[in-house]
Amino acid sequence: MAASFAMANLWEKYAVPKLIRVACSQPAVMKDRSQIVPKASGEVLELGCGGGINLEFYDRSRVSKLTGLDPSVELLDYTRSEASARGFDMDILDGIGEAMPFADASFDTVLTTFTLCSVQDGPKVLSEMRRVLKPGGKILFLEHGKAPDKGPEKWQQRIEPIWKHIAGGCHLHRPVMDLFEANGFALTETDGHYAPKTPRWLGWMESGEARPI
């Protein structure tokens, strides 16, 4: 038992950050990122900033301040390296979405990309997003989630129990847009599509803008 626990910890610490970096920077994913990230403006919080993959897509002329939050120390090391290499002045913090270390009404934009799949408590994270948004603020999201077609959706249910253990707690079957709407957000500029050259059980992408009602 102790040996299994130790192996799991080693996998989480060393393998998962590399797996996430590779999986989340595939060409199709980067194209989707390039369409959502530049919409961030004002004082921006990137929830799940680990890896620093989004940094190349920000429109710096629109961002007055960038803050990043992520629970993975290893992924945050990548973020700091990317920010330094790009000359990006960024506040980078270790923390979770369910308990953000920020005052109320701190940000104009909250950006989340491929993060809501792995949080422990989705409604609590959305409640925290609402709390830290300034009046009139927006959430920009790009996530993979529950496929709309029965075939891929069945495979998601079958694979998810194993997938969560090898992919840092990532859920394949979360209905992202439904989660926002069920927790008091209005959605605009939404898009849903299967990523090309990706298994359909893994490749359903949802993106858009959410504002508190």
N, C-alpha and C positions, 0 to 999 in steps of 0.2 A: 504493500500500500504506500509506504513512504517513498519507495523508488518510483512508483507511478506518479505520485504527486510532484516529485522533483523533476521528472521528465516533462510533465505538463507545464511546470513553471519555466523550464528552459525553453520549451517550445514557444510559450507566450512572450518571453523576453527577447529571444533572438530570431526565431523563425517568423512569427506573425508580423512584426514590423516590416520585414523585407517582403513578405507575401503581399501585404497591403500596398506597399509602394509599387510593386510590379502590377498587381491587378488593377489598381486605381489610376494607373498612368498609361493604360492602353490607348492606342490612337482614337478609337471611337469615344472613349471616356473623355479624353482630352478635348475632343471637338465639342462635346456637350459642356464641359467646363468653360470653354472659351466663349460660350454663348450666354452663360448665366453670371459668371464672376464679374465681368465688367459693369454690370448693373449696380453693383454695390457703391454706395455713396455716403458722404459724411463721416461720422464716427462709426467704424465698422467693427463688429465682433465676428470672427470666424470660429464657429463652434466645431471642434474636431479638426483643428488646424494641423495636426501631426502629419509630418511628411513634407509640408511646405509646397505641395504640388500646385496649389492655386496661385502662388505668388506671381507667376509670369503673366497672369491674365487680368490682374487688377488695373483699372484705369486710374493711375496715380493722381491725375488732375481732378478726380472726383472724390478721392478719399482723403479726409483731413487727418484721420488717425486710424491705425489698424491694431487691433488686439486679438490675440489668439488664445484659445483654451482647448486643452486636450489632456486626458488622463495618462497617456503613455509617455513615460520619460524617454524611452528610446526613440519614438517618433518625433518628440519635441526636439531632440538633438538634430534630427534631419531638418526640422523647421528652422532652427537657429542657423544652421549651416547655409541653407538656401537664402534666408533673409540677409545674412552677411554677404554672401556672394553677389546678391542683386542690389546691395546697398539700400535695403529696405529697413527703415526705422520702425520696429514692431515690438509691442509689448507681448510677451509670450508667457503664459501661465499654465501650471499644472493644476487641473481640476476637472470636475464632472459637470455635465449639463443639468443634472438634478439639483445641484446646489452651487450656482454660479457665484463667484466671489466679487460681485459688482453691485453697486447701488442701483436703486430703481431708476428707470428712465435715463440710462447711460448711453444708449446707442441709437443711431439713426437706422442702421441696417444690421441684421443678424444673418450671416451666411452659413448654411450647413450643406456639405456635400459628402454623400456616402458616410453619414454619421448616425442618422436616426435608426439605421438597421441594427446598430450594436448597443444603443443605450439600454439601461435596465428598465426605465420607467418612462415610456414615451409621453403620456399626458403630463407628468411632472416636468419633463424637459420643456414641453411647449408652454407650460405655466411660467416657467422661469424665463423663457424667451419673451413672453408677454410682459413680464415684470421689468426686464432690463431695457425694453424698447421705449424710446421717447414717444410722446404723442405724435401720431402720424407716421411712425416708423414702420419698417417693412421687414419681412423675412424672405430671403431668397433661398430656394432649396433645389438640390439635384440629388436624387436618391434612387437606388434600385429597390424594388419591392414586389408585392403580390401581383402576379401576372393576371391579366384579364381573361385569358383563355383556359379552358378546363384542363387540357393536356399538360401544359407547362406548370399550371397551378398545382396539379396533383403531384408532379415530380418535386416541386418545391416542398410540399408537405413531407414527402418521403425522405428527402435529402437533408432537410433542415436540422434534424437532431444531431446528425454527424457533422454537418457543416459548421454549426455553432462552435464545436469543440476545436476545429482546425483553423477557424477564421476569426478568432478573437471575439466570439460571442455574436457574430453577424447573423441576423435573421433574414431568411430569404422571403418570408411570407407576410411581411408587414404591409398593410395598405396605406401608403404614405399620404395621399391626398385625403382619404377618408379620415385619417388621424387628425389632420389639420381641421377639417370641417366639423368633426365631432367635438373638437375642443375650442370652438368659438372663433374660427378664423375664416375670412372670406378669401377665395382664391381667384387670381387673375393670371393671364398670360401662361396658362398651363400647357404642358405637352406631355404626352406619353408615347413611348415607342420602344421597340426591341432594338437593342444595339446590334449592329451588323457583326457577323463572324463571331457570335457569342451564343452559347447554348441558351435557348429561350427560358429555361428555368432560372437562369442567372441574369439574363439580359434585359428584363423589363425596367425601363428608366422613366421616372416621373420628375418633372421640374416645373417651377413656376414661382409666383410671388404670393405671399400670404400676409394679410393684415388683420389685426384684431378687430372683431366686430364690436 
